[in-house]
């Protein structure tokens, strides 16, 4: 695979990711985008629930399995190492688009806030969650996180990027601010339909489970530096004393 092709692949993968991220905001807010979490033909409840759980499971499996070190070590025997991250980002984005397209609306309301001021406050909280996600990626290296830096280094012949531990900005408040932001955005809606509730609940449960595996990998990779970080910084909720590491 030529350096130019690797670079183009990384750029295209990044642009698809960015489109999936922007679409997510419209999907959850029922605004702007053509297919949202509450739009479409309403099918029987149990059929819709099953389809939606399958879609969420597809994303969760892809997102978690491809993130494990063992899978990465096997995967880079098949694809160039420079595009490992870009491929992960690309497939995660495609899994999200699959979810957007086939999501079955479940429109019965669990709660619906009528007061306009309260609605504005809730939408502000949603926007805060999205902003936390976006800013957090830049605090630890946005372009490296989404594979662009790797393909650029490959194109320029600079060699591989050596990861190192850092905890800037929001990472001094919680260990996983991207996930904190996502949970905020998933739950912050003045119009909580059954479908939105399923999305928020399953996503939150997935994050709680997935972080246990991710933190184990981080300890294995970073050793005492990350163990010390675990002891001083809470996982997802700021200002709460971290639990004993056997619970994390």
C-alpha positions, 0 to 999 in steps of 0.5 A: 500500500503506497504512502499516498494511498495510506494518507488518502485512506486516513483522511477519508476515514477521518472525514467519515468519522467527523460526519458520523459525529455531527450526525449523532447530534442531529440523530439524538435531538431530532433536528436537521438530519433526515433519519433521527432516533424518533423518526420513521415507521413505528413497528411493534414494540418488541420487534423494534426493541430487538432490532435496536438492541442488535444494532447497539450490540454490533457497534459495541462488539466492533468498538470493543473487540478492535480496541483490544491489544491482542486483536490489534497485534493480529490485525496489523499482520493483515493491514499496514500498521499506519492505518490500524487506527484509521480502520478502527475509526472507519469501521466504528463510524460505519457501525454508527451509520448502520445504527442511524439508518436501521434504528426503529423508532419507539415513540411512546414518551417516558418524559416530556418537558413542556416548560420552555426555560427548562427545555432550553436548560436541558438542551444547554446540558446536551450541548455541554456534553457534546462540547466535552466530547469534542474538547476532550479529544483535542486535549489528548491529541485529536488527530492522533486519536482518529488516525490522521497523525499516524498516516501523516507520519507514515507519508512523511517517513517519520516512523511510528508514534510512540504513545505516552501517558498524559492527563491534561485539562478535563483528564484532571477531573475524570479519567474518561471525559469523552465517555462522561460527555457522551453519557451527558449527551445521551441522557440530556433531552426534554423529550425522552422516548422509549427508543431514546431511553433504550439508546441512552441506557444500553450505551451507558451500560456498555461504557461502564463495562467497556471501561473495565477492559480499557482500564486493564489494558491501560494498566498493562501498558502504562503500569504504575503511572496509570495506577497512580492516576486511577487512585487520584482521579475518578473514572467518570464523575468529577469530585468523587473519590475514586473507589478501590482499584479492584472495583474499577 
